[in-house]
Amino acid sequence: TGHQVIRAFDPERYEVVPIYIDRTGRWFTGDPLLELKNFKNEVISLKGVVSAILSPSIQHHGLILNPTAGRFEKSEIKRLDVVFPTIHGSHGEDGTLQGLLELADIAYVGCGVLASAIANDKIMSKIVLSQQGVPIIEGVSFSRTEWLQAPDKVISHIIHELHYPVFVKPATLGSSIGIGKAADEALLRAHIEVAINLDQRVLVEQAIEDPTEINCAVMGIGTEITASVLEQPVSWDQFLTFEEKYTRGGECMKSADRIIPAPLPEELATKIKNIAIQAFRAIEGRGTARIDFLVKPKTGEVYLNEINTMPGSLAFYLWQETDLPPRNMVDRLVAIAREAQAEKRKNNYDYQTSLVNLVESRGLKGTKGQKR
């Protein structure tokens, strides 16, 4: 995803600074990271790759290169104007990276802390979306502790609320990781055991019978949200696995089987687009997202399945069908990021009080329970 974004930028207008975070959480930057082929081996050992950290201090406003430099080296500052996150799932799509960028006061592409956290959490997104009238799939959620202490009670509750088949999903993982379909209790227990080892909370959803999967991308900020053309993914399996999403036929689903535009009646297609925009606004989304639906074309029933605030390929292929090529799309996303930053800076964060003097005059000891 990162390299697709890098290639989309006009090199005459932008200086792209690649940032790589390895499996242990270490940060690196350097020109060798711009070449995808370098990742076949240990990329961080290549000449030109240096360690880095994103400083939360607004005085740095960017990366600190060689942050642990010794006596014969020195650290450097690499200022950043806009950060374009392309890290899926935990720590990249869930609001944590966005929180760091908020502290650093650096504009960034995509949803903010709140929207990222809500969309990444399948349980919380159901709660928020249902309250806003967005049609969702019924489900039951529980924690790892609840499962370990009383698995039979959890199973009984699921069977009472739902009926087979059901889908078992870790609450905060994406890309179909840990998802399983269960048609009986034995499979249900087995899939829960897998999911509960990947996340501390699990969602069990009712399986929709014979649905058509429809995806729609959205883009914008505030009241200016637009929807893309719709797509119908075509998979030979019961749902798109991680491998199908990222390794089948090319890079990031570029060559996966799909029908664009989705073969739906115009009225139903408009309904899905309107729900997509409604859902994006409900979570206070901005930038872009791909929203996945399960649809019954014969009855017109529509269920929102998932909001992906960091789509695998930024849904470039959907926007291209909407006459927005990748180069124009990344321009638009950077502009939205700057607009969000400008709006944030209208807030006053410097609230002056005499609280310290007041506490000092009263004394620090015995403030709790003092007689008045």
C-alpha positions in Angstrom: 0.0 0.0 0.0 2.8 2.4 0.9 4.6 1.9 -2.4 1.4 2.4 -4.4 0.9 5.7 -2.6 4.6 6.7 -3.2 4.3 6.0 -6.9 1.1 8.0 -7.2 2.7 11.3 -6.0 4.1 13.7 -8.6 7.9 13.9 -7.9 7.9 17.4 -9.3 5.6 18.6 -6.6 6.4 16.4 -3.6 9.4 15.1 -1.7 8.4 11.7 -0.4 10.1 10.7 2.8 9.6 6.9 3.3 9.2 5.7 6.9 9.4 2.0 7.7 8.4 0.4 11.1 9.8 -3.1 11.5 8.1 -6.0 13.3 9.8 -5.0 16.6 8.5 -1.4 16.4 11.7 0.3 15.3 11.4 3.2 12.9 13.7 3.8 9.9 13.9 6.1 6.9 16.2 6.5 3.9 16.0 6.3 0.1 16.4 2.5 -0.2 13.0 2.2 1.4 11.5 3.8 -1.8 12.2 0.6 -3.8 9.9 -2.3 -3.1 12.4 -4.8 -4.4 14.7 -3.9 -1.5 12.2 -5.5 1.0 12.9 -9.0 -0.3 15.9 -9.1 2.1 16.8 -7.2 5.3 16.1 -3.7 4.1 17.3 -1.9 7.3 20.8 -3.1 6.7 21.2 -1.3 3.4 23.4 1.8 3.1 21.3 4.9 3.4 18.8 3.5 5.9 19.0 5.2 9.2 17.1 4.9 12.5 14.4 7.5 13.3 11.7 8.4 15.6 8.7 10.7 15.1 9.0 13.3 17.7 5.8 14.2 19.6 7.2 17.7 20.2 5.9 20.5 18.0 9.3 22.1 18.1 10.6 19.3 15.9 7.6 18.8 13.7 8.9 15.7 12.1 11.5 12.9 12.3 14.6 12.8 14.5 17.2 10.9 12.5 19.8 8.9 14.4 18.0 9.6 17.7 20.6 7.7 19.8 23.6 9.2 18.2 26.8 9.0 20.2 29.8 11.3 20.7 31.0 11.0 17.1 27.6 11.2 15.5 24.8 13.7 15.6 21.1 13.6 15.3 19.2 15.5 12.6 15.7 16.8 12.2 13.7 16.0 9.1 10.6 18.2 9.0 7.4 16.8 7.6 4.5 18.7 6.2 2.0 15.9 5.9 2.1 12.3 7.0 0.4 9.6 4.8 -0.3 6.6 7.1 -0.4 3.3 5.1 -0.2 0.8 8.0 -3.1 -1.6 8.3 -4.7 -2.7 11.5 -3.2 -2.3 15.0 -1.1 0.8 15.7 -1.6 2.2 12.2 -5.3 2.2 11.5 -6.7 2.2 15.0 -6.1 5.8 16.0 -2.8 5.3 17.9 -0.5 6.6 15.2 -3.0 9.3 14.6 -2.8 10.3 18.2 1.0 10.6 18.0 0.6 12.9 14.9 -1.9 15.0 16.8 0.6 15.5 19.6 3.3 16.4 17.1 0.8 18.8 15.4 1.6 17.3 11.9 -1.2 17.1 9.3 -2.0 13.6 8.3 -4.1 11.8 5.7 -7.1 9.8 6.6 -9.5 9.6 9.6 -8.7 11.2 12.9 -8.2 9.4 16.3 -11.9 8.9 17.1 -13.0 7.7 13.6 -10.0 5.5 13.2 -10.6 3.8 16.6 -14.3 3.3 16.1 -14.0 1.9 12.6 -11.1 -0.4 13.6 -13.2 -1.9 16.5 -16.0 -4.0 15.0 -18.0 -4.0 18.2 -17.9 -0.3 18.8 -18.6 0.5 15.2 -21.8 -1.6 15.4 -22.9 0.4 18.5 -22.2 3.8 16.9 -23.7 2.9 13.5 -26.8 1.3 14.8 -27.5 4.4 16.9 -27.2 6.5 13.8 -29.7 4.3 11.9 -27.2 2.5 9.7 -28.3 -1.0 8.9 -25.9 -3.5 10.5 -25.6 -7.3 10.9 -26.7 -8.7 14.3 -24.0 -9.9 16.5 -22.9 -11.0 20.0 -19.6 -9.8 21.6 -17.6 -11.1 24.6 -14.2 -10.8 26.2 -11.4 -13.2 26.6 -12.0 -13.3 30.3 -15.7 -14.1 29.8 -14.7 -17.0 27.5 -12.0 -18.4 29.7 -14.2 -18.3 32.8 -17.5 -19.6 31.4 -17.3 -20.8 27.8 -20.5 -22.8 28.0 -22.4 -19.7 29.1 -21.0 -17.7 26.1 -22.0 -20.4 23.7 -25.5 -20.6 25.2 -25.9 -16.8 24.8 -24.7 -16.9 21.1 -27.1 -19.8 20.3 -30.0 -17.9 22.0 -29.4 -14.7 20.1 -28.2 -16.0 16.7 -28.6 -19.1 14.5 -26.1 -21.1 12.5 -24.2 -20.4 10.4 -22.3 -17.5 12.1 -19.0 -15.7 11.5 -16.4 -15.4 14.3 -14.2 -12.3 14.2 -11.5 -10.8 16.4 -12.8 -7.3 17.3 -9.9 -5.2 16.1 -8.1 -7.1 13.4 -8.5 -6.5 9.7 -7.7 -8.2 6.4 -9.8 -11.3 7.3 -7.2 -12.4 9.9 -8.7 -14.8 12.4 -12.2 -14.8 10.8 -14.0 -18.2 10.6 -17.4 -19.4 9.6 -19.1 -21.9 11.9 -22.1 -24.1 11.0 -22.2 -26.0 14.2 -21.0 -25.7 17.9 -17.8 -27.6 17.4 -16.6 -25.2 14.7 -17.9 -22.3 16.7 -15.8 -23.2 19.7 -12.7 -23.9 17.4 -13.0 -20.5 15.7 -13.5 -18.7 19.0 -10.3 -20.3 20.4 -8.4 -18.9 17.3 -9.9 -15.5 17.6 -9.5 -15.2 21.4 -5.8 -15.7 21.0 -5.6 -12.8 18.5 -7.7 -10.3 20.4 -9.0 -9.8 23.9 -12.6 -9.3 22.5 -14.5 -11.3 19.9 -17.5 -10.6 17.8 -19.8 -13.4 16.5 -22.1 -12.2 13.7 -25.1 -13.7 12.1 -24.2 -15.0 8.6 -26.4 -13.5 5.9 -27.7 -16.1 3.6 -26.7 -15.9 -0.1 -25.5 -12.2 0.0 -23.9 -10.2 -2.7 -20.8 -8.4 -1.5 -20.7 -4.8 -2.6 -18.0 -2.3 -1.8 -18.1 1.5 -2.0 -15.3 4.0 -1.4 -16.0 7.5 0.1 -13.9 10.6 0.2 -14.1 14.0 1.7 -14.5 16.0 4.9 -17.3 17.5 6.9 -20.4 17.8 4.8 -18.5 17.4 1.5 -18.4 13.6 1.2 -18.6 11.8 -2.2 -19.1 8.1 -3.0 -17.3 6.2 -5.7 -18.7 3.7 -8.2 -19.7 0.4 -6.6 -17.8 -2.9 -7.1 -18.8 -6.5 -6.6 -15.9 -8.7 -5.6 -16.0 -12.2 -7.0 -14.3 -14.9 -4.9 -14.2 -18.7 -5.2 -14.3 -19.0 -1.4 -17.0 -18.1 1.2 -15.3 -14.8 1.9 -12.1 -13.0 0.9 -9.2 -14.4 2.8 -6.0 -12.5 3.7 -4.2 -14.2 0.8 -6.9 -13.3 -1.7 -6.9 -9.7 -0.6 -3.1 -9.2 -0.8 -1.4 -11.9 -2.9 -3.8 -13.1 -5.5 -3.0 -12.0 -9.1 -0.9 -8.9 -8.3 -0.5 -6.1 -5.9 -3.2 -5.2 -3.4 -6.1 -6.8 -5.2 -5.3 -4.9 -8.4 -6.0 -8.0 -10.5 -8.6 -9.7 -8.2 -11.9 -10.7 -9.8 -14.4 -7.9 -9.6 -17.3 -6.4 -11.5 -17.2 -2.6 -11.8 -19.7 -1.1 -11.8 -21.6 -3.6 -9.7 -24.6 -5.0 -11.6 -27.3 -3.5 -9.4 -30.5 -1.5 -10.2 -29.8 2.2 -10.1 -32.1 2.8 -7.2 -30.3 0.2 -5.0 -26.9 1.5 -6.0 -27.9 5.0 -5.0 -29.2 3.6 -1.7 -25.9 1.9 -0.9 -23.9 5.1 -1.8 -26.1 7.1 0.5 -25.7 4.7 3.4 -21.9 4.7 2.8 -21.8 8.5 3.2 -24.1 8.3 6.2 -21.9 5.8 7.9 -18.7 7.8 7.2 -20.3 10.9 8.7 -21.6 8.9 11.7 -18.0 8.0 12.8 -16.7 11.6 12.0 -14.7 10.2 9.1 -12.5 12.2 6.8 -10.1 11.5 4.0 -11.1 8.2 2.5 -12.4 4.8 3.4 -13.8 1.7 1.7 -17.1 0.5 3.1 -18.2 -3.1 2.6 -21.8 -4.2 2.3 -23.7 -7.4 2.2 -26.7 -7.0 -0.1 -29.8 -9.0 -1.1 -30.6 -7.5 -4.6 -33.9 -9.3 -4.9 -35.3 -7.8 -1.7 -33.2 -4.6 -1.6 -31.9 -5.4 1.9 -28.6 -3.8 2.7 -26.3 -4.5 5.6 -23.1 -2.6 6.4 -20.4 -5.1 7.0 -17.2 -3.1 7.7 -15.6 0.3 7.4 -12.0 0.2 6.2 -10.3 3.5 6.9 -7.0 2.1 5.4 -8.1 0.2 2.3 -5.6 -2.2 0.8 -4.9 -0.2 -2.3 -6.6 3.1 -1.1 -9.4 2.0 -3.5 -7.4 3.6 -6.4 -9.2 1.4 -8.9 -12.7 2.6 -7.7 -11.8 6.2 -8.0 -10.2 5.7 -11.4 -13.6 4.5 -12.5 -15.0 7.7 -11.1 -12.6 9.8 -13.2 -10.2 10.4 -10.4 -6.7 9.0 -11.2 -4.3 8.1 -8.4 -2.2 11.3 -8.8 -5.3 13.5 -8.4 -6.5 11.3 -5.6 -3.4 11.7 -3.4 -3.5 15.4 -4.1 -7.0 15.6 -2.8 -6.2 13.5 0.3 -3.3 15.8 1.1 -5.6 18.8 0.7 -8.1 17.3 3.0 -5.4 16.6 5.6 -4.3 20.3 5.4 -7.9 21.4 5.8 -8.4 19.2 8.9 -5.2 20.6 10.3 -6.3 24.2 9.7 -9.7 23.5 11.3 -7.9 22.0 14.4 -5.7 25.0 14.8 -8.8 27.2 15.2 -9.2 25.6 18.6 -7.7 27.4 21.6 -5.5 25.0 23.6 -3.9 27.7 25.8 -6.4 28.2 28.5 -4.9 30.4 31.2 -6.0 29.9 34.8 -4.8 30.8 38.3 -5.2 27.2 39.5 -1.6 26.8 40.6 -1.7 30.0 42.7 -5.1 29.0 44.2 -3.9 25.5 45.2 -0.7 27.0 46.6 -2.6 29.5 48.7 -4.8 26.7 50.2 -1.9 24.4 50.7 -1.3 21.0 49.0 -2.0 18.9 52.1 -5.4 17.9 53.3 -7.4 19.2 50.4 -9.5 16.1 50.4 -12.0 16.0 53.3 -11.2 19.5 54.6 -13.9 21.1 56.6 -15.4 24.2 55.0 
